[in-house]
Amino acid sequence: MNHLLLADGFEPLHIVGIVALIFLLVVIYIFISYFKLYIQCKLTRAGIGFVDLISMTFKKIPVSMIVQSKIMAVKADLTEDEGVTLEALTSHHLAGGDVPLVIRALIAARKAKIIRLTFRESMEIDRAGRNVLAAVQTSVYPKVIDCPSLDSGKSKLDAVAKDGIELYVRARVTVRANLQQLIGGATEETITARVGEGIISAIGSASSHKEVLENPDVISKKVLADRLDSQTAFEIVSIDIADIDVGGNIGAKLQADQAEADTQVARARAEGRRAMAVALEQEKVATIQESKALLISAKAEVPKAISDAFNSGKLGIMDYYRITNIQADTDMRTSFAKGSAAEELTAEA
């Protein structure tokens, strides 16, 4: 009986000992897992404690990545007054941002000393889907863009001066990133299109292609003066004309085509007038034939009238012979007159 009580008395002690042992093992495991990171944070004054490390683990945040990013920020003199806090880093990661990329971008901007970029702006740019580090590098080392772009399939731009001569131009545009316009600003394609349009307009306004060949800087200055980089993610540093080739005389070709078109129109109008004259001539011929038919019809009425005159007694036989003789005499005189006129013409010839 006493043995059973003793056994029952020792059973709770065993359970408490097992629980304490398990707790001690968990503490030792956590301590070993985070000891290196904790010591690193203490030595670098990153301001991250054991509780912060365990909290990030429960939030499923890569602890090592956050610690390394915070250490980089501290060593680059990015203070918490500028917003680079542990809470901001973890929040940016949970929002889908790239924390190491943002820190490296801030460090690069700080080293450049010519770029104004805050921690909040860099996080906004990163969350917007833009590569903030590449943007900072483009600000430090300007980027060269070909105009026209190589992806367009065209090697040069086509433009025509006022004298009608065609010019083939290839330009190079040097740009740097405009961090304040990076979110929502137009991309490289817009810069290429605007510069190409400006070059074509500048050449088209030149009175002669020789002016462009003598001084290509006129094109660059005119294009730069138009502020083509407004509302874009880039700032145009310079526009350099890399190559200019002379093409054909587009003006002369257009004039020749216009002259040919005018000739065709004139021929068509002349053909229309000729057809109108032929139609009018045929109409006159038809009128003459109609008049001849009327004359023949009238002549056919003369015998009927003479017959009616004989029957009515209004015309005698002697009167008829007299009329016949007069008509014959008239025909004779007419024939003589025609013969004399023909002889005069022959003598004159």
Secondary structure in CASP SS format (residue, H / E / C, confidence):
PFRMAT SS
TARGET T0000
AUTHOR 0000-0000-0000
METHOD secondary structure of the structure
MODEL  1
M C 1.00
N H 1.00
H H 1.00
L H 1.00
L H 1.00
L H 1.00
A H 1.00
D H 1.00
G H 1.00
F H 1.00
E H 1.00
P H 1.00
L H 1.00
H H 1.00
I H 1.00
V H 1.00
G H 1.00
I H 1.00
V H 1.00
A H 1.00
L H 1.00
I H 1.00
F H 1.00
L H 1.00
L H 1.00
V H 1.00
V H 1.00
I H 1.00
Y H 1.00
I H 1.00
F H 1.00
I H 1.00
S H 1.00
Y H 1.00
F H 1.00
K H 1.00
L H 1.00
Y H 1.00
I H 1.00
Q H 1.00
C H 1.00
K H 1.00
L H 1.00
T H 1.00
R C 1.00
A C 1.00
G C 1.00
I C 1.00
G C 1.00
F H 1.00
V H 1.00
D H 1.00
L H 1.00
I H 1.00
S H 1.00
M H 1.00
T H 1.00
F H 1.00
K C 1.00
K C 1.00
I C 1.00
P C 1.00
V H 1.00
S H 1.00
M H 1.00
I H 1.00
V H 1.00
Q H 1.00
S H 1.00
K H 1.00
I H 1.00
M H 1.00
A H 1.00
V H 1.00
K H 1.00
A C 1.00
D C 1.00
L C 1.00
T C 1.00
E H 1.00
D H 1.00
E H 1.00
G C 1.00
V C 1.00
T C 1.00
L H 1.00
E H 1.00
A H 1.00
L H 1.00
T H 1.00
S H 1.00
H H 1.00
H H 1.00
L H 1.00
A C 1.00
G C 1.00
G C 1.00
D C 1.00
V H 1.00
P H 1.00
L H 1.00
V H 1.00
I H 1.00
R H 1.00
A H 1.00
L H 1.00
I H 1.00
A H 1.00
A H 1.00
R H 1.00
K H 1.00
A H 1.00
K C 1.00
I C 1.00
I C 1.00
R C 1.00
L C 1.00
T C 1.00
F H 1.00
R H 1.00
E H 1.00
S H 1.00
M H 1.00
E H 1.00
I H 1.00
D H 1.00
R H 1.00
A C 1.00
G C 1.00
R C 1.00
N C 1.00
V H 1.00
L H 1.00
A H 1.00
A H 1.00
V H 1.00
Q H 1.00
T H 1.00
S H 1.00
V H 1.00
Y C 1.00
P C 1.00
K E 1.00
V E 1.00
I E 1.00
D E 1.00
C E 1.00
P C 1.00
S C 1.00
L H 1.00
D H 1.00
S H 1.00
G C 1.00
K C 1.00
S C 1.00
K C 1.00
L E 1.00
D E 1.00
A E 1.00
V E 1.00
A C 1.00
K C 1.00
D C 1.00
G C 1.00
I E 1.00
E E 1.00
L E 1.00
Y E 1.00
V E 1.00
R E 1.00
A E 1.00
R E 1.00
V E 1.00
T E 1.00
V E 1.00
R E 1.00
A E 1.00
N C 1.00
L H 1.00
Q H 1.00
Q H 1.00
L C 1.00
I C 1.00
G C 1.00
G C 1.00
A E 1.00
T C 1.00
E H 1.00
E H 1.00
T H 1.00
I H 1.00
T H 1.00
A H 1.00
R H 1.00
V H 1.00
G H 1.00
E H 1.00
G H 1.00
I H 1.00
I H 1.00
S H 1.00
A H 1.00
I H 1.00
G H 1.00
S H 1.00
A C 1.00
S C 1.00
S C 1.00
H H 1.00
K H 1.00
E H 1.00
V H 1.00
L H 1.00
E H 1.00
N C 1.00
P C 1.00
D H 1.00
V H 1.00
I H 1.00
S H 1.00
K H 1.00
K H 1.00
V H 1.00
L H 1.00
A H 1.00
D C 1.00
R C 1.00
L C 1.00
D C 1.00
S C 1.00
Q C 1.00
T E 1.00
A C 1.00
F E 1.00
E E 1.00
I E 1.00
V E 1.00
S E 1.00
I E 1.00
D E 1.00
I E 1.00
A E 1.00
D E 1.00
I E 1.00
D E 1.00
V E 1.00
G E 1.00
G E 1.00
N E 1.00
I H 1.00
G H 1.00
A H 1.00
K H 1.00
L H 1.00
Q H 1.00
A H 1.00
D H 1.00
Q H 1.00
A H 1.00
E H 1.00
A H 1.00
D H 1.00
T H 1.00
Q H 1.00
V H 1.00
A H 1.00
R H 1.00
A H 1.00
R H 1.00
A H 1.00
E H 1.00
G H 1.00
R H 1.00
R H 1.00
A H 1.00
M H 1.00
A H 1.00
V H 1.00
A H 1.00
L H 1.00
E H 1.00
Q H 1.00
E H 1.00
K H 1.00
V H 1.00
A H 1.00
T H 1.00
I H 1.00
Q H 1.00
E H 1.00
S H 1.00
K H 1.00
A H 1.00
L H 1.00
L H 1.00
I H 1.00
S H 1.00
A H 1.00
K H 1.00
A H 1.00
E H 1.00
V H 1.00
P H 1.00
K H 1.00
A H 1.00
I H 1.00
S H 1.00
D H 1.00
A H 1.00
F H 1.00
N H 1.00
S H 1.00
G C 1.00
K C 1.00
L C 1.00
G C 1.00
I H 1.00
M H 1.00
D H 1.00
Y H 1.00
Y H 1.00
R H 1.00
I H 1.00
T H 1.00
N H 1.00
I H 1.00
Q H 1.00
A H 1.00
D H 1.00
T H 1.00
D H 1.00
M H 1.00
R H 1.00
T H 1.00
S H 1.00
F H 1.00
A H 1.00
K H 1.00
G H 1.00
S H 1.00
A H 1.00
A H 1.00
E H 1.00
E H 1.00
L H 1.00
T H 1.00
A H 1.00
E H 1.00
A C 1.00
END
